Amino acid sequence: MQRVYLDITAEQFMHNRILQSALPEFERDAKRGARYHRVYLKNDTAEDIMQLLAQMTIEESVHWILHQHKQQLSQLAEPAQFYAQLQERIQSVQPKLALFVQHDIAAFCKRHEAHSTVSWNIEGYLLFAAKKLKWMVDTIVQDIYQSCKEEQEREEFIALLQFCASAQQSLLDDVYITLAKDRFTMLDVWGNDLQQIYLDALPAEEYMDVQMHDLLLSILMTMLPKTIHLFVVKEQLDDEEWQKQQNLLQLLQQIFGDKICMGGSL
């Protein structure tokens, strides 16, 4: 069996959590240079060493990709949420990532099978050979970043609407809204159709492509009623329709708070 060494930079040596957790076992066999540290990996089987090298390499690839997106990630208001989601996602795909890395390590060792020792250089691997691994990690990072960014923008949008709803004067005391999956009605206490009154005041091209939920919110933000009596029509909804309806109800509750008076289902 080949003697397997790990070549890792001094910086990586300091922040790689997998290496740090395994370090006490290998500490005495670590040779520390100005640029690289070399660690002799002593485990029971070649499979154990392969798994350990893969885990260290995956850990370093995540750090590598995060460093590349450092400026982008600094724009997040809640970075802790991003890192928690990232850790969970990486753990869920860890077996798949490990297979890619272990395949490359095995191929590397095969090319050097004539030698009694072999050194795995994580930095060199990430620079020149880890295209698939880096692409997968980068895709995960970008996906979670986009999700967190959208949530941040949504919260900022809600905060703005909350401010507008509290700072401006109400034009009506009460409105009565009946909400269905693809339509709604909005009446005042005298039975006037507020949706039609609102649309009549706009050029047709301004609302032709407006989504129903956006139109509802726009009318409410314009009239800012003191009390919103909300009724939901009982009907069969698929998962996507149900989720959209729940999102709308949650949004209305977040913006208008105690002004919402749920009238039950019809």
N, C-alpha and C positions, 0 to 999 in steps of 0.2 A: 504493500500500500504506500502511495506517495505521501511524503510529509507536506502538509498544506500550510502555507503562510498567507497571511492577509497583509497587504500593503495599504495603508490608509493615511491620509494627510493628518497633520497635527490638529487642524481645525475639526475634521471629521471625527477624530479620536475623542474630542471634547464633547461633541453634541450627539453622537450616534447612540441612541438609547439602548438598542439591541446589543451593541458592543459593550456598553457600560454595564449592562446586566450580566454579561458573560465574562467580563474582565477579570474578576477575582480569580477565576480558574486559570487564566492565561497571563496574569500580570507579570509573573517572574520571567516569562519567556518573551516579553515585549522589548524590542530594541528601538529606542527612541532617537530619531535623527532630527535635524533641523527642519526638514521638509516632510519626511514620511516616517511613520512608525511601522515596524514589521512585527506582527504577532504570529506566533506559532500556534495553530489550532490543534489541540489534542482532545479528541472525542473518541467514543467507543467505536464508532463505525463511520465509514465514508458517507453514509446517508445522513448521519447527524451533522457532519461537517457541511455537507451540501445544503441542508436546511438552514443552518446557522448563517452561512455565507449569503444565501438568498434573502433571509430576513434582514441582514445588515444592508444589503444592496438595495432592497426595496425601501428601507428606512431612509437611506441616503438619497435615493431618487426623488422621494417626496420632498426632502429638504432642498434638493437641487431645483425642482420645479417651483417651489414656493419662493425661493430666492429670485428666480426669473420674473415672478409676478409681484415682487415686493411693493413696487409703487402702486400697482393696481389694487392690491389688497389693503393698502393703507387708507383707501377711500371708504372702507366699510366702517360703519358706526358701531357695529357689534361684532368685532373679530372673533370673540369667544364662540359665538354661535357657528361661525364658519369653520373653525378648527374642530369643534365637536362633531359637526356633520362630516368633515373630511376624515377624521379618525374612524368614525363608524363605517363610512363607505370603503375606506381602504381595507379595514378588517373584513368586510363582506366579500371583497374580491381578492383577498390575500392568497388563497389557494391558486387562483388563476395566474396572478402575477408571479408567484413562486415557481410555477411550472415553466414559465418563460425563462426566468433567471437560471433555474437549475439546469435547463436544457443547454443554455449558453455556457454555464460553468463546466458541465460534463464535456461539452465539445472542446472547451479550452484545455481541460485536463487530458483529454484524448490526444490533442495535438502535441502535448508535452509528456506523453506516457513513457518516453525513453529516459526521462529525467527522474531522479529519485525525489526531487523536491519541485514544488510548483507554487507560484505566488499569484494571488488574485488581487488585482489593483482596481478598487472600486472607481476611483476617479477616471482612470483610463477607460474602463468599461462604459461609464456614463458618457464620456466624451466621444467615443468612437464606435460603440457597438450596441448601445441600449436603445435603439430607435423605437422598437415596439413598446418596451417598458415605459419610456419617457412619454410616448404618445398616449398610452392608457392613463398614466398618472395625470398628465396635463389635461386630458379630457375630463377627468373627474374633478380636478381643481377648478377648471373653467365652468363646468356645469354647476357646481356648488356656489361658486362666486356669483354667477348670474342669478341663481335662485335667491341668494342673500341680498344681492343688489336690488332685485325686483321687490323683495319684501321691505327693504329699507325705503325705497321710493314710495311704496304703498303706504307705509306708516307716515312718511312725511306728507303725502297727499291727504291722508285722513286727518292729520294734525292741522293742516291748513283749512280743511273744510270745517273741522270742529271750531276753529277760531272764527271763521266767517259766520257759522251758524250761531255762535254766542255773541258776536259783536254787532250784528246787524239787527234791525227792527223787523219783527214779524209782520207780514201783510195779512195774515188770516189767523183766526183763533183755532179752527178745526178743519181738518181734511179727512176724508174717508177713502182709503185705498183698498181695492180688491185686487189681489195679486195672483195671477196664474202663471203657467210656465212660459208662455210666449206673449203675454198681453197683461195689461192692467187697466183699471179704471180709477180715476181720482175725482171725487166730488166734494163740493163744499156743503154746508148745512142746508142750503136751499136746493141742492141737487144739480147745480151747474157743473158741466163737464170741464174741469180745470185743464185736462190734457188738451182738449180741443181749443180752448181759449188761448193756451200757451202757444200751440202750433199755428193758430190763425195769425199770431203776431209776428211770425217768422217767415222769411222767404222759403219756399218749398225745398230748394236745394240745400238748405242748411240742416235739414233733418231727414232727408231721404235715406241716408245710410246709417243713421244713428241707431245703436242697439237699444232695445227696450229698457234695459236696466239703466243705461246711461241717461236716457230720456227721463225716466222716473226721478233719478237723482237730480238732474238739472232743474226740473220743475220744483222740486222740494227746496233746493238751494235758492231758487228765485223767490219763492213765496214764503219760505221759512215759517210754516204754521206753528202755533204754540203747542198744539196737540195733534199727533198723527195717529188716527185710528186705522189699524192695519189688519186686514182679513186675508187669509190664504185659502185659495180654492183647493179642495181635495181632488186630486186627479193622479193618474198613473204617470210616474216620471221614471226615466231611465237614470242610471248612475250619474251621467254627466249633467242632465237637467236638474237632478236633485242637488248636486254639488253647487251648481250655479245659483240656485234659489237660496241655498243655505249661506253662500257667500254674500249674496245681496242682503239678506236679513241681518247677517252679522255686521255688514258695512253700515246699514241704516242705524243699527243699535249703537255702533261705535260713534257715529257722527251726531246723532240726535239724542241719544241717551234716554232720559226720563220723558222726553217728548213722545216717545213711541208708546202707544197703548195697543197691545196685541188683543185683537178681537176674536181670536180662535180661527177655526177652519170652517169653510162653507161647503 
